[in-house]
Amino acid sequence: MFISFEGIEGSGKSTAQRLLGEHLQGRGHDPLLTREPGGCALGRSLRPILLDARTRGLSSRAELYLFLADRAQHVAEVIRPALEAGHIVLCDRYTDSTLAYQGYGRGLDPEHLRRINDMATGGLLPDVTFLLDLPVHCGLERAGLRNREEGTVLSEGRFDAESLEFHERVRRGYRTLALEEPDRFVIIDAAQPPEDVMLQCLSAVEAALRQRGRGLD
């Protein structure tokens, strides 16, 4: 099973991914936790370019194709092999981030983005996508606090520094995507405590597995 976590900055994707992964491990599974950008060797090289607040002059299209290069390699090197080996894959950001950020946020054509996402991934989509949704000002406050605590204000703060309206467009974009694909997306109120978010994620995973005639036990 392939599961992705999506949302604006500071929505708690990484925390939800980690907690769900720990719970699955406790039930005898061996989930793979990965992320974009940075889930493969190429992505680890590209991540500083894409996320460092000191990166200057990167055009929207250059940004797009760097994310896609990471994704193409990530799928080929990490995600597909793990799925073929029978692992549950939990991915922090995937194709919907491109549609939300470069499409709704940057104003690039969403249909073109869907086509090139499909080329980069070979058509691989998540079975379940969790959209962790909360107001933009809450997410940015969380992201700022996290980056200050971890010392990553510059190294991970490029998107945090975008305008409030940019982040509002991204959030609206995510909500639109979720409404367009209700069978894949699960919208979760990310203002809840992390454990409550995780339990809702777990419930949705169990329901998806039951539909496939499988279970977590």
MINU-427567 format. One line per 4 residues: number of its first residue (from 1); their letters; for each residue x negated, y, z negated of C-alpha. Coordinates in pm, 1 decimal. Each point is the difference from the previous one (the first is absolute). Layout:
NUM = a = X,Y,Z ~ ...
//
This chain:
1 = mfis = 0.0,0.0,0.0 ~ -124.3,345.6,96.9 ~ 102.1,288.6,-229.6 ~ -88.7,367.6,42.5
5 = fegi = 25.7,291.2,-242.0 ~ 79.5,345.0,137.4 ~ 65.9,345.9,-136.7 ~ -126.4,354.1,-34.5
9 = egsg = -313.7,92.3,-191.5 ~ 28.7,-93.5,-366.4 ~ 300.1,-228.1,41.9 ~ -164.4,-288.6,-185.4
13 = ksta = -60.1,-238.9,289.4 ~ -334.3,-125.8,-126.2 ~ 134.2,-54.3,-353.4 ~ 305.3,-188.0,126.7
17 = qrll = -219.7,-211.8,225.7 ~ -237.3,-83.8,-285.5 ~ 275.5,-85.7,-248.6 ~ 186.5,-217.4,250.2
21 = gehl = -325.1,-173.8,90.1 ~ -75.1,-71.4,-365.1 ~ 349.2,-140.3,-51.0 ~ -29.4,-225.0,304.9
25 = qgrg = -336.6,-124.5,-122.5 ~ 156.6,-79.6,-335.3 ~ 249.3,-219.6,182.7 ~ -270.6,-199.7,171.3
29 = hdpl = -31.1,187.5,328.9 ~ -315.4,142.9,156.9 ~ 114.8,326.6,161.0 ~ -231.7,211.2,210.8
33 = ltre = 3.2,369.0,-96.1 ~ -127.5,231.7,270.8 ~ 44.7,357.9,118.9 ~ -20.8,243.5,289.4
37 = pggc = -230.7,157.3,67.3 ~ -275.6,-209.6,-152.1 ~ 116.1,-360.6,-4.9 ~ -278.7,-116.0,230.5
41 = algr = -363.0,99.2,57.8 ~ 87.4,240.7,281.3 ~ 272.5,158.7,-211.7 ~ -240.2,52.8,-288.1
45 = slrp = -219.2,200.0,236.8 ~ 294.6,200.0,134.7 ~ 171.0,70.2,-333.9 ~ -234.4,286.5,-103.1
49 = illd = 47.5,169.2,336.8 ~ 378.0,-24.2,-20.9 ~ 56.0,80.7,-368.0 ~ -284.1,228.8,-106.8
53 = artr = 126.5,357.5,-49.6 ~ -330.6,126.0,140.8 ~ 70.6,-151.4,342.0 ~ 41.9,292.7,236.8
57 = glss = 133.2,34.8,351.7 ~ 156.4,-346.2,33.1 ~ 280.8,27.3,255.2 ~ 331.4,-175.7,-49.5
61 = rael = -75.1,-238.4,286.0 ~ -349.7,-79.3,-121.6 ~ 145.9,-68.1,-345.0 ~ 262.4,-227.0,156.3
65 = ylfl = -246.8,-212.3,195.8 ~ -235.0,-39.2,-294.4 ~ 289.8,-137.8,-205.8 ~ 94.3,-230.9,287.5
69 = adra = -357.3,-127.0,40.9 ~ -1.9,-89.4,-368.5 ~ 339.3,-169.9,31.9 ~ -91.3,-206.1,305.2
73 = qhva = -311.7,-134.1,-170.2 ~ 178.3,-42.2,-333.3 ~ 268.9,-218.1,155.1 ~ -250.0,-208.6,195.7
77 = evir = -256.6,-40.0,-278.1 ~ 209.9,-9.7,-316.7 ~ 378.9,-9.3,26.4 ~ 66.2,-262.1,267.9
81 = pale = -255.6,-249.3,-136.0 ~ 146.8,34.8,-349.5 ~ 355.5,-53.0,124.2 ~ -107.4,-300.8,206.2
85 = aghi = -164.1,-143.7,-313.3 ~ 332.9,27.6,-183.0 ~ -76.8,299.2,-223.3 ~ 248.9,268.3,-99.3
89 = vlcd = -153.5,323.9,130.7 ~ 66.0,325.2,-188.9 ~ -112.9,302.4,201.6 ~ -18.6,359.1,-128.7
93 = rytd = 109.0,193.2,313.1 ~ 46.3,-140.8,349.8 ~ 171.3,100.8,325.6 ~ 274.8,206.8,-162.0
97 = stla = -261.7,237.2,-139.9 ~ -93.9,89.2,357.3 ~ 361.6,69.6,90.7 ~ 57.6,207.6,-314.4
101 = yqgy = -327.0,195.1,-11.8 ~ -112.4,35.4,361.0 ~ 355.5,-9.8,138.8 ~ 227.3,191.0,-234.8
105 = grgl = -282.1,182.8,-177.6 ~ -224.2,95.7,293.1 ~ 270.9,9.3,265.4 ~ -132.6,-272.8,232.0
109 = dpeh = 255.5,-195.6,203.5 ~ 140.2,-284.2,-215.9 ~ 77.0,-225.4,297.3 ~ -356.8,29.9,126.0
113 = lrri = -121.2,-76.8,-351.1 ~ 216.5,-312.6,-12.8 ~ -148.6,-123.0,328.0 ~ -361.4,49.4,-102.8
117 = ndma = 64.8,-139.4,-347.7 ~ 131.2,-309.5,174.0 ~ -314.5,-19.4,213.5 ~ -227.1,39.1,-303.6
121 = tggl = 177.6,-268.7,-202.9 ~ 99.9,-242.1,273.5 ~ 359.3,52.9,-111.3 ~ -56.2,-100.9,-361.9
125 = lpdv = 253.4,163.5,-233.3 ~ 51.1,-50.8,-374.2 ~ 274.4,-231.9,-117.0 ~ 82.4,249.6,-276.2
129 = tfll = -96.7,366.1,-32.2 ~ 39.2,174.7,-333.2 ~ 58.6,373.1,33.6 ~ -88.2,157.4,-332.9
133 = dlpv = 196.6,322.1,15.7 ~ -15.5,304.2,-224.9 ~ 8.2,381.1,34.8 ~ -306.3,147.8,166.3
137 = hcgl = -95.0,225.9,-288.9 ~ -2.6,-299.4,-237.3 ~ -217.3,-203.6,234.6 ~ -250.1,278.5,52.7
141 = erag = -26.2,62.0,-374.6 ~ -69.6,-369.9,-55.2 ~ -252.5,-13.7,284.0 ~ -181.4,307.0,-128.5
145 = lrnr = -20.8,-139.7,-352.1 ~ -124.3,-337.9,127.6 ~ -266.5,157.9,218.6 ~ -122.6,222.5,-281.4
149 = eegt = -20.1,-296.2,-239.3 ~ -183.0,-215.2,257.5 ~ -220.6,279.4,132.9 ~ 139.1,-35.7,352.7
153 = vlse = 150.1,346.6,54.3 ~ -230.4,54.5,297.7 ~ -72.5,-354.7,115.0 ~ 368.2,-107.0,10.3
157 = grfd = 181.1,333.7,14.0 ~ 30.7,90.6,367.7 ~ 371.9,-75.9,30.8 ~ 77.4,133.0,-348.8
161 = aesl = -119.9,339.5,124.6 ~ 261.1,15.8,276.4 ~ 289.9,243.5,-34.2 ~ 309.8,-76.6,-203.5
165 = efhe = 205.5,6.5,320.0 ~ -228.7,-261.6,156.6 ~ 65.4,-235.2,-292.2 ~ 373.5,70.6,15.5
169 = rvrr = -1.5,-98.1,368.6 ~ -186.1,-319.1,-85.9 ~ 253.1,-87.6,-269.7 ~ 292.9,68.3,233.0
173 = gyrt = -173.1,-211.8,261.7 ~ -34.6,-293.6,-235.7 ~ 364.6,19.5,-101.0 ~ 101.8,10.0,366.7
177 = lale = -211.8,-307.2,75.3 ~ 156.2,-185.2,-291.6 ~ 351.5,80.6,120.8 ~ -90.2,-122.0,349.4
181 = epdr = -125.7,-338.6,-129.0 ~ 203.8,-86.3,-310.7 ~ -75.8,-371.4,34.3 ~ -372.9,60.3,-45.3
185 = fvii = -16.1,302.3,-229.6 ~ 76.9,-0.4,-370.5 ~ 25.7,352.7,-141.3 ~ -110.7,22.7,-362.3
189 = daaq = 25.7,300.1,-231.1 ~ -367.8,61.1,-72.8 ~ 78.2,234.0,-289.1 ~ 72.0,-309.3,-212.0
193 = pped = -261.3,-155.9,-229.7 ~ -250.4,-215.7,194.1 ~ 121.2,-324.9,-157.5 ~ 358.2,70.8,111.7
197 = vmlq = -124.1,71.6,352.3 ~ -190.7,-330.1,-0.4 ~ 304.5,-195.9,-117.6 ~ 208.4,142.6,284.1
201 = clsa = -275.9,-93.2,245.3 ~ -11.8,-352.0,-143.6 ~ 377.8,-38.9,27.7 ~ -10.9,102.7,367.3
205 = veaa = -286.2,-242.1,73.6 ~ 190.6,-285.5,-163.4 ~ 311.1,85.8,202.2 ~ -199.2,8.0,325.1
209 = lrqr = -157.8,-336.5,-76.1 ~ 338.6,-153.0,-82.0 ~ 123.6,109.7,342.2 ~ -287.9,-198.9,147.3
213 = grgl = 83.3,-303.2,-211.0 ~ -300.2,51.7,-223.6 ~ -66.5,113.8,-354.5 ~ -276.9,141.9,-215.0
217 = d = -25.8,-301.0,-230.5
//
